[in-house]
Amino acid sequence: MNTEYKLDNPVWYSLAESHKKHTLKSGTTHFYNPEYCAFAAFNEPSNNESDLMTYAKSVPSFFVFGVKPKLPKSLQIKHELLCLQMIIRDRIAITYMEEIVKLDQSHRAALLQLVQMVYPEYFKSKTADLGNYYGIFKENQLIAITGERMQMDNFIEVSAVITHPDHIGKGYAKQLVAHTTNAIFEQQKTPFLHVAEANVGAVKLYEKLGFSTRIKIKIWQVSEKTQEECKS
């Protein structure tokens, strides 16, 4: 049975399947526990406004993938990001030039420090508990990571492709994405990822590795309005 349709609503199906234990439910809307990531999802159009208001009080902002959410007057779209959702069907043939380390709790502080340089809004204190994370060290410093975020019965998202600014352009992201992708295939699941359409360099890298664009998908960042913004 082809279950690829679930990728059209990846947050919903991740919370309904592999990440069910991280689900917070409010009415017809599902949310990730904000300690793991601030994502919201609904399976069909309905009145989600009160559910979103409740969640917004627990996080500085949160993200909705796909259909633009209908918001109450107290919330706003803070940012809109057009992404490519890319998927790969076969293992990546690659010769690894660096030692790749599976990260554990002893590496957590270094991982969070690196993430804060690039993706502070997407990555929370327990995001790394959602899947496996891998890194490359140089002189005992963690300088590049990649890992797994959203997970379903048949799919796992490759995420957090991050390289320290001082080490960009050395091929670390390529090796880590390939390693993470192949590790997902070993779990008998299909890897997918999201990348900003405007990030041409990253898109080309993923295409060279064998990923292809499945759909374009928007990510809506939602936040509460300030008192001044509510008055305007």
WOQUIDA-V362924 format. One record per residue. N is the residue number from 1. RES is the residue in three letters. OMEGA is omega in degrees with one decimal (none if undefined). D_CENTER is the distance of its C-alpha to the mean C-alpha in Angstrom with 2 decimals. Layout:
N	RES	OMEGA	D_CENTER
N	RES	OMEGA	D_CENTER
This chain:
1	MET	-179.7	25.53
2	ASN	-178.8	22.84
3	THR	-175.7	19.75
4	GLU	178.1	17.62
5	TYR	-179.2	18.08
6	LYS	179.3	15.47
7	LEU	175.4	12.75
8	ASP	-179.4	14.22
9	ASN	-168.1	12.90
10	PRO	-179.7	9.88
11	VAL	-178.6	9.38
12	TRP	-175.3	13.17
13	TYR	173.7	13.74
14	SER	179.9	11.31
15	LEU	178.3	13.21
16	ALA	-174.0	16.39
17	GLU	-170.6	16.21
18	SER	-177.1	14.73
19	HIS	-178.3	13.25
20	LYS	-176.9	16.34
21	LYS	179.6	17.49
22	HIS	-173.7	14.71
23	THR	166.9	15.70
24	LEU	-177.7	17.72
25	LYS	175.2	19.87
26	SER	-176.6	21.83
27	GLY	-178.8	24.06
28	THR	-176.4	22.30
29	THR	176.9	18.84
30	HIS	-179.2	16.24
31	PHE	167.6	13.97
32	TYR	167.3	11.87
33	ASN	-172.5	14.18
34	PRO	173.7	13.37
35	GLU	-176.9	13.98
36	TYR	170.9	10.73
37	CYS	-174.9	8.47
38	ALA	-179.5	10.15
39	PHE	176.5	9.28
40	ALA	-179.5	12.42
41	ALA	172.5	13.67
42	PHE	-171.8	17.17
43	ASN	178.0	18.69
44	GLU	-178.7	21.54
45	PRO	177.9	22.96
46	SER	-179.6	24.75
47	ASN	-177.5	25.60
48	ASN	-168.7	22.43
49	GLU	-178.6	23.68
50	SER	177.7	24.97
51	ASP	-178.7	21.92
52	LEU	178.1	19.69
53	MET	-179.6	22.39
54	THR	-178.4	22.39
55	TYR	-177.1	18.69
56	ALA	-179.9	18.97
57	LYS	-177.5	21.66
58	SER	-176.2	19.49
59	VAL	176.4	16.80
60	PRO	175.1	17.34
61	SER	177.1	14.99
62	PHE	-171.7	12.32
63	PHE	175.3	10.25
64	VAL	179.5	11.43
65	PHE	172.6	10.28
66	GLY	-174.5	13.49
67	VAL	179.1	16.87
68	LYS	-177.9	17.85
69	PRO	172.2	18.62
70	LYS	-170.7	22.26
71	LEU	170.7	22.61
72	PRO	-176.1	25.59
73	LYS	-176.9	27.53
74	SER	179.9	26.16
75	LEU	-179.3	22.55
76	GLN	169.9	21.42
77	ILE	-178.3	18.80
78	LYS	-178.1	18.01
79	HIS	177.3	16.02
80	GLU	-176.8	15.30
81	LEU	176.9	13.04
82	LEU	-177.2	13.92
83	CYS	166.4	11.49
84	LEU	170.6	12.52
85	GLN	-173.8	10.99
86	MET	-176.9	12.54
87	ILE	179.5	13.94
88	ILE	-172.6	16.43
89	ARG	-174.9	19.47
90	ASP	175.6	21.16
91	ARG	179.5	20.90
92	ILE	176.2	20.94
93	ALA	-175.6	24.35
94	ILE	172.3	24.18
95	THR	-177.9	26.36
96	TYR	-178.6	24.54
97	MET	-178.1	26.26
98	GLU	172.6	24.60
99	GLU	179.4	24.35
100	ILE	-174.0	20.84
101	VAL	172.1	20.54
102	LYS	-173.5	18.56
103	LEU	177.6	17.60
104	ASP	-175.9	19.03
105	GLN	-179.5	19.97
106	SER	-180.0	22.45
107	HIS	-169.4	19.84
108	ARG	-178.9	17.68
109	ALA	179.5	19.46
110	ALA	178.6	19.19
111	LEU	-178.1	15.44
112	LEU	178.3	14.94
113	GLN	179.3	17.58
114	LEU	-179.0	15.97
115	VAL	-177.5	12.55
116	GLN	178.1	14.70
117	MET	-169.7	16.15
118	VAL	-172.8	13.17
119	TYR	-176.4	10.14
120	PRO	-176.2	12.09
121	GLU	-177.2	10.86
122	TYR	-170.5	7.13
123	PHE	-178.3	8.26
124	LYS	-173.5	11.01
125	SER	-177.9	13.98
126	LYS	179.4	12.93
127	THR	-177.2	9.20
128	ALA	176.2	10.80
129	ASP	-178.1	12.78
130	LEU	-178.7	10.24
131	GLY	178.7	11.13
132	ASN	176.2	13.01
133	TYR	-175.2	12.61
134	TYR	-178.2	15.11
135	GLY	174.0	16.90
136	ILE	-180.0	19.94
137	PHE	171.2	22.66
138	LYS	-178.6	25.53
139	GLU	177.6	28.49
140	ASN	176.9	26.68
141	GLN	175.7	23.88
142	LEU	-173.4	20.21
143	ILE	177.2	19.55
144	ALA	179.2	16.46
145	ILE	167.6	13.47
146	THR	-179.2	10.83
147	GLY	-177.4	9.36
148	GLU	178.5	7.93
149	ARG	-177.7	5.34
150	MET	-178.6	6.38
151	GLN	174.3	10.02
152	MET	179.2	13.08
153	ASP	-173.9	16.66
154	ASN	-174.2	16.47
155	PHE	172.6	12.95
156	ILE	-179.2	10.16
157	GLU	169.8	6.88
158	VAL	-173.0	7.44
159	SER	176.8	5.12
160	ALA	175.9	6.92
161	VAL	-169.7	9.78
162	ILE	174.6	12.14
163	THR	176.5	15.94
164	HIS	-177.7	18.49
165	PRO	-178.7	20.30
166	ASP	-174.3	23.53
167	HIS	179.1	22.37
168	ILE	176.0	20.71
169	GLY	-178.8	22.46
170	LYS	175.8	23.47
171	GLY	-177.8	21.38
172	TYR	179.8	19.20
173	ALA	179.5	15.86
174	LYS	-178.3	17.64
175	GLN	-178.4	18.85
176	LEU	177.4	15.70
177	VAL	178.3	13.70
178	ALA	-179.6	16.88
179	HIS	-179.4	17.28
180	THR	178.3	13.87
181	THR	-178.8	14.42
182	ASN	177.3	17.94
183	ALA	176.9	17.16
184	ILE	176.5	15.10
185	PHE	178.1	18.17
186	GLU	176.6	20.31
187	GLN	-179.7	18.76
188	GLN	176.7	20.00
189	LYS	-177.5	16.68
190	THR	179.5	15.30
191	PRO	171.1	12.33
192	PHE	179.5	10.21
193	LEU	175.4	7.64
194	HIS	179.5	7.12
195	VAL	178.3	9.40
196	ALA	-179.5	11.68
197	GLU	-178.4	14.98
198	ALA	-179.3	16.90
199	ASN	-171.6	15.44
200	VAL	-179.0	18.24
201	GLY	179.0	18.39
202	ALA	179.3	14.93
203	VAL	180.0	15.61
204	LYS	178.3	18.97
205	LEU	-178.6	17.74
206	TYR	178.1	15.54
207	GLU	178.0	18.55
208	LYS	179.6	20.89
209	LEU	178.3	19.06
210	GLY	177.0	19.46
211	PHE	174.3	16.38
212	SER	-178.6	17.51
213	THR	177.2	16.27
214	ARG	176.8	16.24
215	ILE	165.9	15.84
216	LYS	-176.5	15.08
217	ILE	179.3	12.86
218	LYS	174.5	12.89
219	ILE	-177.3	10.59
220	TRP	175.8	13.13
221	GLN	-174.5	13.15
222	VAL	176.3	15.97
223	SER	174.0	18.31
224	GLU	173.4	21.85
225	LYS	171.7	24.67
226	THR	177.6	27.05
227	GLN	179.7	30.63
228	GLU	-179.6	31.71
229	GLU	177.2	29.12
230	CYS	-179.3	30.21
231	LYS	-175.6	33.77
232	SER	none	33.19
